[in-house]
């Protein structure tokens, strides 16, 4: 029994280990971060004090924690990738990481994570980098409460704020991103969550999904981005309680669905976008409890979309509530509130007694001939739409909400 007891103690001491703190600063034992990483052992903590550290590319190749005190600056001198993480169980917190190199072949970043797990990047400022934070072939990483600012002018000259490639089980939480190509980019990223981020004034998309499945994004704000948000070639994405605002332009939208299926869009607010939601080749998506206000188009749903359910949404003060480019509708509208609905409710069940056709004849004409927008607000447009409501002829017969709500939903 005595030998068993000592064996257990030995095993426990190996599990808990002994963590050492290494201090880096102008008046500390270590003057450079690289020196401390070289001497550190697995599980050690490197504390970096305020100062400017120009050390070319810093490689983190062991499981350590880097903590910045009073926001020390790590500078890539516009030539190098600043921090390269090639180990699991690494934490980086409390730094200003700036001026990475700019290159389109190897995509340098402020922080780049290679084939690692359980990396935490928390409470950092990433300033004027080609890519802010870049995650590839990694799992179970947390990117939280970072501020990412770049100054890109064209898509080709800047990378993404948070770029995630072929990774799984990521958490992107509470970050602020501006001035990048895309604020957040997911490609081949599954089982991940994007929560409480702000992406604004990015050149292309605030958020860009490609070939990513079983993901969710909640309570984010996407505003004043070049073309809004795009979810493409993906399935089983949940989009809940996000705010899409002020995404204006000829090809801009709050959110684009391109070839997606089995998704949920619920509890979101779309305010002042050219088109709030643009659906192209999208199937079996639930669009429910969303607020569409002050948009050019509330919902543009192409004829190649099938089996989508649009229900219990508010459509208020949009130029066009809905639009389509075909004559056959294979989707269902029900129990939505339309501020343009002029029907009545004799039995007081809060549902209109007369079905509502949200697709106006003018919207159909504009879809095929955009220059006809010049006639907007003219008498002839009003006459056309009123005639179409009385005697439908050119709008799809089944483009109809059989049970429109009399009052707006409290969302």
N, C-alpha and C positions, 0 to 999 in steps of 0.2 A: 504493500500500500504506500509506503514511504516513497518508492521510486515513481509510482503513478502520480503522487502529489507533486513531486518536483518536475515531472514531465508536463503536467498541466500548467504549472507556473511558467515553465519555459515557453510553452506554446502561447500563453496569454501575453507574455512580454514581447513576443515576436509580432503579435497582432496589433498591440497598442503602439509599439515602436517608441522612439524618442524624437520629438520634434525640436529642432533648433531654429532660433531666430537670427537671421543674418541682416545687418544694417548697412544700407548704402546711402552715401551722402558726401558732400564736400569735406565734412569733418568726421567721417565715420571710418571704420576699418576698411570697408570696400568703397572705392571711388567710382566704380563702374558696375552696372547691373550684370554684365557678362561675367565679371569676376565672381560675383556672388553665386550666379547660377552654376558656374564651374565647380565651386566648392560645396554647393548644397547637396544634400542627400534627399532621397524620396521622403516626402511628407514635411519638409522644412518650409519655413515661412521667410520670405525675403521682404524686408521693410525698406522702402525707398523714400527718402526725405526730399523735400522741395529742392528743385534745381533743374538745370537743362542737361539732358543726357543725349549726346549724339554718338551712337555706337554702331553706326551702319545697321546691318540686320542683326537682331537679337533672336537667337534660337532658344526656345524653351523645350528641352528634350527629356525632362524628368518631371515627375509629379510634385510640383511645388505650388505655393501660394505667393503671389506678388501683390503687395499692398502699398499703395501710394499715400504719403502723408502730405497734405496741403497741395495736392494736384501737381506732382512733379511732371515735367514735360519730357517725353521721349520723341526725338525728332529724326525723321528719315532723310532729311537734307534733300528732299525731292529726287532721291536716287535709289532708295532701297525700300524693300518691304520692311516695315518697322518691327513688328513682333510676329514670329513664326512659331506656332504651337504644334509640336510633334510628339506629344505625350498625353496620356489620359489623366484625369483627376487634377487638372490645373485650374487655378482661380486667378483672375486678373481684375483688380479693383482699385479705383481712385487715381487714375492717370489721365493726363492729356497727351494724346498720341496724334502726332501731326506730320504733314509734309512727306507722305510716302512717295515712292517713285511712281511715274506714270508710264504704263506699257500695256499694249493690247494683247501681247502673246502670253505672258505669264501672269497677268492680272494681279499685280502687287496690291496689298491692302495695309491698312493701319494695323489690323490684327487678322491673321489668317490661320485657320485651324485645319490640320491635315490628319485625316484618318484617326481620330481620337474619340474618347468617350468622357462624359461627365466633366466637360470644360465649362467653367462659369466666367462670363465676362459681364461685370456689374459696375455701374456708377463710374463710367469713364466718359471723357470728352474725346471724340474723334474729329479732328479738324483738318480740312483740306487734304484728304487722302484720295487715291484713285478709287479703290473700294474701301468702304469703312470697315466692316467686319465680314469676313469671308469664311464660310464653313463648308468643307467638302468631305464626303465619305465619313461622316461622323455621326454619333448617336448620343442622345440624352444630354445635350448641351443646353445651357441657359444663357440667354442674352437679355439682360435686364437693366432698365434705367440708365441707358447710355444716351448721350446727345451726339448726333452725327450731323456735321455741317460740311457741305462741299460747295463749290462754286462753278459747277459745270454750265456750259453754254450750249453745247450740242451733245447728242447722244453718243457720238463716236469718241468724244474726248473725256468722258467720265464714266466710272463704274457705278455699281449700285451701293446703297447705304448698308443694307444687310443682305448678303448674297448667300443663299443656301443651295447646295448642289449634292444630289444623291446622298441624302442624309435621312435620319429617322428619329422620331421622338424628341423634337426640339421644342423649346419654350422661348418665344420672343415676346417680352413683356415690358411695357412702360417706356419704350424708347421714343425719342424725338428725332426725325430724319428730314433733312431738307437739302436742296441743291444737288441731288444725285440724279443718275439716269432713272432708275426705279428706286423708290424708297425701300421696299422689301421685295426680294425676288426668291421664289421657290421653284426649283425644277427637280423632278424625281425626289420629292421630299414627302414622306408619309407620316401619319400618326402624330402630327405636330399642332401646336397651338400658338396663335398670334393674338395678344390680348393687351388692350389699353395703350396702343401705340399712336403716335401722331406723325403722319407723313404729309408734308405740304411743300408746295413750290418745287416739286421734282420735275425733271424735264419730260419724262414719259409717263410712267404709272406710279401712283402711290404704293400700290401692291400689285404684284404680277405673279400669277400661278401658271405653271406649265407642267403637265404630266405628273401631277401630285394628287394623292388620294387619301381619304380618311383624315382630312385636316379640318381645323375650325379656326375662325377668327371672330373675336368678340370685342365689342366696346372700343373699337378703334375710330380715329377720325382721319379722313382723307379729304384734303381740301386744296384747291388751286394747283392741282397737278396737271400736266400737259394733256393727258387723255383719261384721267381717272384711275380706275382699278380694272384689271383684266384677270378673269379666271378661265383658263383654256385647257382643253384636252384632259380634263380631270373628272373625278367622280367622288360622290359622298363627301362633299364639302358643306360644312355648316357655317352660315354667315349670319350673325345675330347681334343686334343692338349697335351697329356701326353707324357712323355719320358720314355721308358723302355730300360735299358742298363745293360750289363755285368751280366746277370743272367745265370750263367753257372752251369752245373751239369747233371748227368745221367737223372734226372727227372725234369729238370729246364726249364722254359719258360719265355718269357716276360709276357704273360698273358694266363691264362687257362679259357676257357668257358666250364662249365659243366652244362648241362641241363638248358640252359637259352633261352629266346625267346624275340623277338620284341625289340632288342637292337640296338644301334648305336655306331660304332667304327670309328671315323673319325678324320683326322688331327694329328694322333699320329706318333711318331718316334720309331722304334724298331731297336736297334743297338747292335750287339755283344751278342745275346742271343742264348742258345742252340736251342730252338724253339721260334720264335717270338710270334706266336699265335697258340694255340692248341685248336681246337674246337671238343667237344665231346657231342653229343646229343643236339646240339644247332640249333635253327630254327629261320628263319625270321630275321636274323641280317644283317644289312648293314655295310659292310667293305669298306670304301671309303676314298680316299685322304690320305692314310697312306704311310710312308716311311719304307721299309724293307731293311736294309743294313747290310752286314757282319754277318748274322746269320747262324747257322747250317741249320735250316729249316726256311723258311719265314713263311709258313702257313701249319700246319698239320690239315687237316680236315677229321674227321672220317666219315665212311660210314653211320652212324646214324644221320647225319646232313642234314637238308632239308630247301629249299627255302631261303638260304642265298645268298646275292648278293655281289660279290667281284668285285669292279670296281674302275677305276681311281687311282690305287696304283702304286708305284714304287717298283720293285723287283731288287735290285742291289747287286752284289757280295755275294749272299748267296750260301752256298754249295748246298742246294736243295731249289728251290723256293717254291715248294709245295709237299705234300705227302698225301697219303690216305691209308686206310687198306681194301678197298673193290673194287668191280668192277662196282658199279653203282653210278653215281654222280647225285644228285638231287639239285645241286646248280648252280648258274650262274656266269661265269667269263666274263667280258667285259671291253674293253678300259683300260687295264692295260699296264704298261711299263715293259718289261722283257729284262734285259740286255743280256740274252742268245738268244734272237730272232735274226735270221739271214735272215729274209724275206726282201721283197722289197716293194716299194711304187711308182708304175708307174704313178698313177694319181695325185700324190703330195697332197693328202688330209691328210697327217700325220698319216694315219692308214695303217697298213700292209695289202697288198693285199692277203697274204697267212695266214690262221688261224695258231695260235700257240698252241702247246700242251706242257704246262709247266711241266707236270708230266713225269719225265724220267723213263726209264725202270730200271735203277740202283736204283732210289728212291723206286720203287716198291719192288725190291729184298731186299734192306736194311730194309724195313718195316717188311718183314716177316722173315728176317735172319740178325739181326744186326751185326753179326761177319763179314759179307761181306764188312763192311766198311774198312777192311784191304786192299781191292783192290782199294780203292779210288786213283784216278790219274793214274791208270794203263791203258795200251793200250787197254786191253780187255773191260774195262768199256766204254771208248770212242767209241769203235766199236759197242758195244751193243746199246748205246744211238743213234748213227747215224743210225743204222739199224732200230731201232724202229721209228725214225722220218720218214723214207722213207716208211716203211711198218708196221704200228701200229698193234700189235698183242696181247700184254699182258697188256698194259695200257688201262684204260677205254676209250671207243670210244668218249663219250660225255664230257670228261675232256678236255675242249678246250676253248680258248679265240678266238672268231671269229673275233674280231676287235682289235688286239694288237696295241699299240701306237709305233710310230717310235722314238719318243724322250721322255725323262723323263719329268714328270710333275714338274712344279715349285711349290713345296708345302711349 
